Amino acid sequence: MYFPNIDRAKCTKYFLCVNICPKDVFEIQNDEVQVANPAQCNGCEACVAECPDDAIVVCDT
């Protein structure tokens, strides 16, 4: 199982992770990216590659 972690201090809210994720793991809530569906994450790291802020790390749990 994989879990994406967002570093809020680095995230400048481009929201590219929300659009690139093939599994709809992320959602925008209250102008913040949230990991809304962590069980859907397959560890592809498309979000990591797309994030210009290097604010996402996908952990293997």
N, CA, C and O atoms as a MOPAC input file, in Angstrom:
PM7 MOZYME 1SCF
protein

 N      0.84900 1    -1.17400 1     0.00000 1
 C      0.00000 1     0.00000 1     0.00000 1
 C      0.89500 1     1.23800 1     0.00000 1
 O      1.95200 1     1.25200 1     0.63000 1
 N      0.46900 1     2.25000 1    -0.69700 1
 C      1.22100 1     3.48800 1    -0.82200 1
 C      0.41900 1     4.64400 1    -0.23800 1
 O     -0.81100 1     4.61700 1    -0.19300 1
 N      1.15900 1     5.66400 1     0.21000 1
 C      0.49200 1     6.83700 1     0.75500 1
 C      1.27200 1     8.08300 1     0.36100 1
 O      2.44400 1     8.20600 1     0.71700 1
 N      0.64700 1     9.01800 1    -0.37000 1
 C      1.31100 1    10.27100 1    -0.71300 1
 C      1.22900 1    11.26500 1     0.44700 1
 O      0.16600 1    11.47900 1     1.03000 1
 N      2.36300 1    11.85800 1     0.76200 1
 C      2.43200 1    12.87700 1     1.81100 1
 C      2.72300 1    14.21800 1     1.16200 1
 O      3.58200 1    14.31900 1     0.28600 1
 N      2.01200 1    15.23900 1     1.59000 1
 C      2.18700 1    16.58600 1     1.05500 1
 C      2.87100 1    17.44700 1     2.10300 1
 O      2.40200 1    17.55400 1     3.23600 1
 N      3.98700 1    18.06100 1     1.71600 1
 C      4.68300 1    19.00700 1     2.58400 1
 C      4.02200 1    20.37000 1     2.39500 1
 O      4.26000 1    21.04400 1     1.39200 1
 N      3.21100 1    20.76700 1     3.33700 1
 C      2.43700 1    22.00300 1     3.23100 1
 C      3.34000 1    23.24200 1     3.15200 1
 O      2.95600 1    24.25000 1     2.55900 1
 N      4.52400 1    23.16800 1     3.74100 1
 C      5.44300 1    24.30500 1     3.70400 1
 C      5.98900 1    24.53300 1     2.29600 1
 O      6.33800 1    25.65900 1     1.94200 1
 N      6.06600 1    23.47700 1     1.49600 1
 C      6.58900 1    23.59000 1     0.12700 1
 C      5.49300 1    23.82200 1    -0.90900 1
 O      5.74400 1    24.44200 1    -1.94200 1
 N      4.30100 1    23.33900 1    -0.65100 1
 C      3.21500 1    23.38600 1    -1.63300 1
 C      2.77000 1    24.82500 1    -1.90300 1
 O      2.36500 1    25.54300 1    -0.98800 1
 N      2.85200 1    25.23500 1    -3.17400 1
 C      2.40200 1    26.57700 1    -3.54700 1
 C      1.08700 1    26.53600 1    -4.32100 1
 O      0.70900 1    27.50500 1    -4.97900 1
 N      0.41000 1    25.41800 1    -4.23200 1
 C     -0.96300 1    25.26800 1    -4.71800 1
 C     -1.11600 1    25.42300 1    -6.23200 1
 O     -2.00300 1    26.13200 1    -6.70600 1
 N     -0.25000 1    24.75800 1    -6.97400 1
 C     -0.45600 1    24.68500 1    -8.41900 1
 C     -1.57700 1    23.70200 1    -8.74100 1
 O     -2.21600 1    23.81400 1    -9.78700 1
 N     -1.82000 1    22.75100 1    -7.86100 1
 C     -2.86000 1    21.73300 1    -7.99100 1
 C     -2.64300 1    20.78800 1    -9.17800 1
 O     -3.58800 1    20.15200 1    -9.64300 1
 N     -1.41500 1    20.69600 1    -9.66200 1
 C     -1.12500 1    19.80000 1   -10.78400 1
 C     -1.29000 1    18.33700 1   -10.37900 1
 O     -1.66600 1    17.50500 1   -11.20500 1
 N     -1.01700 1    18.02400 1    -9.13900 1
 C     -1.16200 1    16.64700 1    -8.66000 1
 C     -2.60400 1    16.16700 1    -8.77100 1
 O     -2.86500 1    15.00400 1    -9.07800 1
 N     -3.52800 1    17.07700 1    -8.51900 1
 C     -4.95200 1    16.73700 1    -8.59800 1
 C     -5.31900 1    16.32300 1   -10.02800 1
 O     -6.07300 1    15.37400 1   -10.24300 1
 N     -4.77500 1    17.04900 1   -10.98500 1
 C     -5.10300 1    16.78400 1   -12.38800 1
 C     -4.37200 1    15.58100 1   -12.97200 1
 O     -4.91500 1    14.89800 1   -13.84000 1
 N     -3.14900 1    15.30900 1   -12.51300 1
 C     -2.33900 1    14.25400 1   -13.11700 1
 C     -2.62100 1    12.86900 1   -12.51900 1
 O     -2.37200 1    11.85800 1   -13.17700 1
 N     -3.11900 1    12.80700 1   -11.32800 1
 C     -3.30500 1    11.51100 1   -10.65300 1
 C     -4.33300 1    10.64900 1   -11.38600 1
 O     -5.49300 1    11.04100 1   -11.51700 1
 N     -3.91000 1     9.47500 1   -11.86500 1
 C     -4.84100 1     8.60600 1   -12.59100 1
 C     -5.85600 1     7.89800 1   -11.69000 1
 O     -6.81900 1     7.30500 1   -12.17600 1
 N     -5.63400 1     7.96400 1   -10.38200 1
 C     -6.50300 1     7.26100 1    -9.43300 1
 C     -7.36300 1     8.18400 1    -8.58700 1
 O     -8.04200 1     7.72400 1    -7.67000 1
 N     -7.34600 1     9.49000 1    -8.88200 1
 C     -8.14100 1    10.47300 1    -8.13500 1
 C     -7.88600 1    10.42000 1    -6.62900 1
 O     -8.81800 1    10.44800 1    -5.82600 1
 N     -6.62000 1    10.34200 1    -6.27100 1
 C     -6.23500 1    10.29800 1    -4.86200 1
 C     -6.40800 1    11.66100 1    -4.19600 1
 O     -6.72800 1    11.73600 1    -3.01000 1
 N     -6.19800 1    12.73700 1    -4.95300 1
 C     -6.20400 1    14.09000 1    -4.40400 1
 C     -7.50700 1    14.83300 1    -4.69400 1
 O     -8.18200 1    14.58600 1    -5.69300 1
 N     -7.83200 1    15.74500 1    -3.79300 1
 C     -8.95300 1    16.66800 1    -3.97900 1
 C     -8.53500 1    18.03700 1    -3.46500 1
 O     -7.62700 1    18.15400 1    -2.64200 1
 N     -9.19600 1    19.05600 1    -3.95400 1
 C     -8.99500 1    20.40600 1    -3.43100 1
 C    -10.12500 1    20.69200 1    -2.44900 1
 O    -11.30400 1    20.63500 1    -2.79700 1
 N     -9.73800 1    20.99800 1    -1.22400 1
 C    -10.70300 1    21.32800 1    -0.17900 1
 C    -10.19800 1    22.56900 1     0.55100 1
 O     -9.06900 1    22.58700 1     1.04100 1
 N    -11.01200 1    23.58100 1     0.62100 1
 C    -10.64500 1    24.82800 1     1.31600 1
 C     -9.33400 1    25.39400 1     0.78300 1
 O     -8.48200 1    25.83900 1     1.55200 1
 N     -9.18000 1    25.37500 1    -0.54600 1
 C     -7.99400 1    25.90900 1    -1.23000 1
 C     -6.70100 1    25.20200 1    -0.82400 1
 O     -5.62800 1    25.80400 1    -0.85700 1
 N     -6.79800 1    23.93000 1    -0.44100 1
 C     -5.64400 1    23.10100 1    -0.09200 1
 C     -5.79400 1    21.75500 1    -0.79800 1
 O     -6.90400 1    21.25800 1    -0.99000 1
 N     -4.66000 1    21.17900 1    -1.17700 1
 C     -4.68400 1    19.81900 1    -1.71300 1
 C     -4.79100 1    18.85800 1    -0.54400 1
 O     -4.04100 1    18.96000 1     0.42700 1
 N     -5.72100 1    17.93000 1    -0.64000 1
 C     -5.91600 1    16.91700 1     0.39000 1
 C     -5.74300 1    15.53500 1    -0.22300 1
 O     -6.09600 1    15.30900 1    -1.38100 1
 N     -5.20000 1    14.62000 1     0.55700 1
 C     -5.14000 1    13.22000 1     0.15400 1
 C     -6.48700 1    12.63100 1     0.55900 1
 O     -6.67300 1    12.18000 1     1.69000 1
 N     -7.41700 1    12.64400 1    -0.38300 1
 C     -8.80200 1    12.27600 1    -0.09500 1
 C     -9.07900 1    10.78800 1    -0.21200 1
 O     -9.94400 1    10.25400 1     0.48100 1
 N     -8.33400 1    10.11000 1    -1.10200 1
 C     -8.56900 1     8.68700 1    -1.34700 1
 C     -7.24400 1     7.92500 1    -1.32000 1
 O     -6.81900 1     7.39400 1    -2.34600 1
 N     -6.58900 1     7.86500 1    -0.16400 1
 C     -5.25800 1     7.25700 1    -0.11100 1
 C     -5.22600 1     5.78400 1    -0.49500 1
 O     -4.21200 1     5.30700 1    -1.00400 1
 N     -6.30200 1     5.06100 1    -0.26700 1
 C     -6.33800 1     3.63300 1    -0.61200 1
 C     -6.27400 1     3.40200 1    -2.11900 1
 O     -5.96100 1     2.29900 1    -2.56700 1
 N     -6.57200 1     4.44300 1    -2.90300 1
 C     -6.53900 1     4.32700 1    -4.36000 1
 C     -5.12000 1     4.45500 1    -4.92900 1
 O     -4.88500 1     4.08100 1    -6.07800 1
 N     -4.17300 1     4.97800 1    -4.14000 1
 C     -2.81300 1     5.23000 1    -4.62300 1
 C     -2.13400 1     3.91400 1    -4.99900 1
 O     -2.10400 1     2.96800 1    -4.21300 1
 N     -1.58800 1     3.87300 1    -6.22300 1
 C     -0.88300 1     2.67700 1    -6.68300 1
 C      0.62600 1     2.87000 1    -6.72200 1
 O      1.35000 1     2.00000 1    -7.20600 1
 N      1.10900 1     4.00400 1    -6.21500 1
 C      2.53800 1     4.25000 1    -6.13100 1
 C      3.20100 1     4.63600 1    -7.43700 1
 O      4.42000 1     4.51700 1    -7.55900 1
 N      2.44200 1     5.09400 1    -8.41200 1
 C      3.00500 1     5.43500 1    -9.72600 1
 C      3.89700 1     6.66500 1    -9.68700 1
 O      4.75300 1     6.83200 1   -10.55600 1
 N      3.71100 1     7.52900 1    -8.69700 1
 C      4.47700 1     8.75300 1    -8.48700 1
 C      4.34400 1     9.78400 1    -9.59600 1
 O      5.23200 1    10.61700 1    -9.77500 1
 N      3.25700 1     9.74000 1   -10.33500 1
 C      2.98500 1    10.77900 1   -11.33300 1
 C      2.86000 1    12.13200 1   -10.64000 1
 O      3.28800 1    13.15000 1   -11.18500 1
 N      2.28900 1    12.14800 1    -9.46700 1
 C      2.13700 1    13.38600 1    -8.70300 1
 C      3.49400 1    13.95600 1    -8.30800 1
 O      3.69800 1    15.17000 1    -8.35200 1
 N      4.41600 1    13.08900 1    -7.92600 1
 C      5.76400 1    13.51300 1    -7.53700 1
 C      6.46500 1    14.15300 1    -8.73300 1
 O      7.07600 1    15.21400 1    -8.60900 1
 N      6.37200 1    13.50700 1    -9.87800 1
 C      7.02300 1    14.00900 1   -11.09400 1
 C      6.41600 1    15.33000 1   -11.56200 1
 O      7.12700 1    16.17100 1   -12.11200 1
 N      5.12700 1    15.52400 1   -11.35400 1
 C      4.41900 1    16.70600 1   -11.84500 1
 C      4.56800 1    17.92100 1   -10.92000 1
 O      4.47000 1    19.05900 1   -11.37800 1
 N      4.79900 1    17.69100 1    -9.64400 1
 C      4.84800 1    18.77600 1    -8.66500 1
 C      6.10200 1    19.63500 1    -8.84800 1
 O      7.21500 1    19.13800 1    -8.67400 1
 N      5.93900 1    20.91300 1    -9.19700 1
 C      7.09700 1    21.78400 1    -9.39500 1
 C      7.76900 1    22.20100 1    -8.08200 1
 O      8.87100 1    22.74900 1    -8.09300 1
 N      7.11100 1    21.94200 1    -6.96700 1
 C      7.61300 1    22.34800 1    -5.65800 1
 C      8.31900 1    21.22200 1    -4.90300 1
 O      8.83600 1    21.44300 1    -3.80800 1
 N      8.34500 1    20.02400 1    -5.47600 1
 C      8.87900 1    18.85100 1    -4.76500 1
 C      8.22100 1    18.70300 1    -3.39900 1
 O      8.88400 1    18.42100 1    -2.40100 1
 N      6.91000 1    18.89900 1    -3.37300 1
 C      6.17400 1    18.89500 1    -2.10900 1
 C      5.50400 1    17.56200 1    -1.80200 1
 O      4.85000 1    17.42800 1    -0.76800 1
 N      5.65800 1    16.55600 1    -2.69600 1
 C      4.98000 1    15.28200 1    -2.49000 1
 C      5.99900 1    14.15000 1    -2.42800 1
 O      6.91600 1    14.06600 1    -3.24400 1
 N      5.81100 1    13.28500 1    -1.43900 1
 C      6.59800 1    12.07400 1    -1.31200 1
 C      5.61500 1    10.93200 1    -1.16800 1
 O      4.69100 1    11.00600 1    -0.35800 1
 N      5.80300 1     9.87800 1    -1.94300 1
 C      4.94000 1     8.70000 1    -1.83800 1
 C      5.67800 1     7.65600 1    -1.00100 1
 O      6.76900 1     7.21000 1    -1.35600 1
 N      5.06400 1     7.28000 1     0.10700 1
 C      5.65000 1     6.29900 1     1.00800 1
 C      5.02000 1     4.93700 1     0.80800 1
 O      3.82200 1     4.82200 1     0.54700 1
 N      5.83300 1     3.92000 1     0.93200 1
 C      5.35200 1     2.53700 1     0.87600 1
 C      5.05900 1     2.11700 1     2.31500 1
 O      5.96300 1     2.05000 1     3.14800 1
 N      3.79900 1     1.83800 1     2.59300 1
 C      3.42700 1     1.47800 1     3.96700 1
 C      3.35400 1    -0.00800 1     4.16400 1
 O      3.05300 1    -0.47000 1     5.26500 1

